[in-house]
């Protein structure tokens, strides 16, 4: 991929992620979980945000590094 195009796409996607992800994570953290099993509540409020951050890290990882580690 052209380095200029890669840089532009990275900048646009970082702005979008920086704007949307904190709002979504705040909504997940402050969700009303009354009447929900405590295990489901823990997964939803603890594990899901961690998976979101890990997914973002993999999404922004350059393809060359993904190829080296087999992703």
C-alpha positions in Angstrom: 0.0 0.0 0.0 1.2 3.5 -0.8 2.7 5.1 2.4 0.8 8.3 1.8 -2.5 6.5 1.5 -1.7 4.3 4.5 -0.9 7.5 6.6 -4.1 9.2 5.6 -6.3 6.1 6.3 -4.5 5.7 9.7 -5.1 9.3 10.6 -8.8 9.2 9.7 -9.4 5.9 11.5 -7.5 7.1 14.6 -9.7 10.2 14.8 -12.9 8.1 14.4 -11.7 5.6 17.0 -10.6 8.3 19.4 -14.1 9.8 19.2 -16.3 6.7 19.2 -14.5 4.2 21.5 -14.5 6.2 24.7 -18.2 6.9 24.3 -19.0 3.2 23.8 -16.8 2.0 26.6 -18.4 4.6 29.0 -21.9 3.3 28.0 -20.8 -0.3 28.6 -19.2 0.6 32.0 -22.3 2.5 33.2 -24.9 0.0 31.9 -27.7 -1.0 34.3 -27.1 -4.6 35.0 -29.9 -5.3 37.6 -31.5 -8.6 37.1 -28.5 -10.0 35.1 -26.4 -12.9 36.2 -23.2 -11.6 37.8 -21.0 -13.7 35.5 -22.6 -12.1 32.4 -22.3 -8.7 34.0 -18.6 -9.2 34.7 -18.0 -10.4 31.2 -19.9 -7.5 29.7 -18.3 -4.7 31.8 -14.7 -6.1 32.2 -13.9 -8.6 29.4 -15.7 -6.8 26.5 -13.7 -3.5 26.8 -10.5 -5.4 27.0 -11.3 -7.3 23.9 -12.2 -4.1 22.1 -8.8 -2.6 22.9 -7.0 -5.8 21.8 -9.0 -5.8 18.6 -8.1 -2.2 17.9 -4.4 -3.0 18.5 -4.6 -5.8 16.0 -6.5 -3.7 13.5 -3.9 -0.9 13.6 -1.0 -3.3 13.5 0.8 -3.1 10.1 0.3 -6.1 7.8 4.0 -6.9 7.8 4.0 -7.5 11.5 0.8 -9.6 11.3 2.5 -11.8 8.7 5.6 -12.3 10.8 3.6 -13.6 13.8 1.1 -15.5 11.7 -2.0 -13.4 12.1 
